[in-house]
């Protein structure tokens, strides 16, 4: 129950900060990481600590790879790492999968809202096509046509979705059983 309360507090703070200020502060993420690792050990012994460490590592790694390719900020990486540490490996796997689904829905919604869906799909298809055909020069995507959105909202939504499923014991929406 303590980890659920701590996770909910971190998610609420991240959601507020990302929507209001467009960033997720270190003052929220670093304590979440440390608290998650400590609670993992306190509530589950060595096994709990290992699960928290695995959740931290997976959350960090997946979003860090996204940050390396651009478009994801460091606060988002540390938020996923902190939530991973707080919730453990199982919830982190589901949280990341649901975050991906929610991110796609958010991106699609923004493109539709701003009237850029067809142009974006055309640009994406052209990029994929020129990248796959050996004799064509790959066309780079223009970042000026990209619209930012608060990824922290999708991270929080993904983890919340995963935690609700786990708490209710209803099984994964995606049919994943651990």
N, C-alpha and C positions, 0 to 999 in steps of 0.2 A: 504494500500500500504506500509506503514511503517513496519508493521509486516512481510509482504512478503519479503521486502528488508532485514530486520534483520534476518529472517529465512534463506534466501539465503546466507547471509554473514556467519552465524554460520555453515551452512552446508558446505560451501566452506572451511572454516578454519578447520573443523573437518575432512573433506575428505583429505585435504592436510596433516594434522598432522598424521592421522591414517595410510595413505599409506607411508609417508616419515619416520615417527618416530615410528610407531607401538603403538601410545598412543594418547589419547585425553586430552589435558591439562585443569586443573582447571581454568586457566586464560580465557578460552573460555566458559566453561560450567556454572560456577557460575554467571558471568555477563548475560549470556543468560537466566538463570532462573529468575534473578531479573528483567531484561528488559522485559521478557515475561509477568510477573505478572503486572508490571507497565503499559505496553502497553495495556494489557487486560483491565485494569481499565480505562486508558485514552481514549481508542477507543470505549469501550462498557459499561462503567459504572460498576455498581455492577455485572450485568449479564456477562459482558466480563471478569471481574476479576474472577468470579466463574468458568467460562469455562476454563480460563487459569490455575486456581488452579486444576481443575479436570484433565486437560491435563497433567499438571505437575505430579499429583499424579498417574495417570494411567501409564504414561511413566516410572516413577520411579519404581512403584510397579512391573510391569511385568518384567522389566530387572533386578531388584533387586532379584526377585525370581530366575531368571536364574543365577545370580551371586552366590546366596546361594548354588546352585547345582554345581557350578564350570563352568569354561569356558568363563565367561563373566567378563570383567574388570569393575572397578568402573567408568572409563571415559565413557564407553558405557552407563552405567546406568544414569550418569549425563547428557550425551548428549540427551538421550531420554526424560529425565525430562525437560531439557531446551527447546527442540523443542516442547514438549507438552505444556509448559507454553507459548511459543511464538504463537503456532497455535491453541490452544484450544482443547476441547474434541473431536469434530467431526473429525478433521484432525489427532488427535492422535490415535483414533481407527483405521482409515484407514492406517495411517502410520505404526502402529505396525503390522497389518495384512500383508501389503505389504512387510515390513521388514522381516517377517517370510518366505514369499514366496521367496524373493530374497536370504535370508540366505540359504534356502534349495537348491536353484539352484547353489549358490556359492559352498556349501559343496559338492554337487554332481559333479560339474565341477572339483573341486580340487581332489576328489577321482579318477575320470576318468583320469585326467591329470597325476596323480602320479601312476596310475596303481593299485590302492587299492580298487576299487569299489567292486569286488567280495568278497575279504577278509573282507572288512568292513560290507557288507551285511550279510555274514556268521556269523561274530562275533555278530552283532546286533541281528540276529535271535536266535542264541544260548543264548544270554543274556535274551531275551524276553521269550524264551521257558523255561529256567531253573528258571526264576522268577515266572512263572505262574503255573508250576507243583509243587504241595505241597511237595512231598518227595525228590525233587532234591535240591541240594545246589546251590543257585544262583551264577552264574559265573559273576565275576566283569569284567567290561570293562577295558582294558589296555590303560591308557592315553598316554603311550609312542607311541602307534600306531596312535594317533590323530594328525592331522595337524591343526595348528592355521590359522585363516584367519581374516582379518580386519573387524570385525563386524560393525565398524563405517561406512564402505562403504555401507553395507546393510541398516543400520539405515537411512543414508542420502538418499539412493535410495528409500527407502520405503516412507519417508516423502515427497520427491520431487514428487514421483508418486501421492501421495494423494493430494498434493497442486495443481499440474497441473490439476487433475480431478476436484477439487473444483473450481479452477479459470475458467476453461473452461465450467463448468456446465454440463458436459457430463454424470454424474452419475458414480457410482462406478463400476469398473471392476468386482467386486465380486457380483454385484447386490444388494448391501446394500443401502438402502435409509433411511435417518435420518429425 
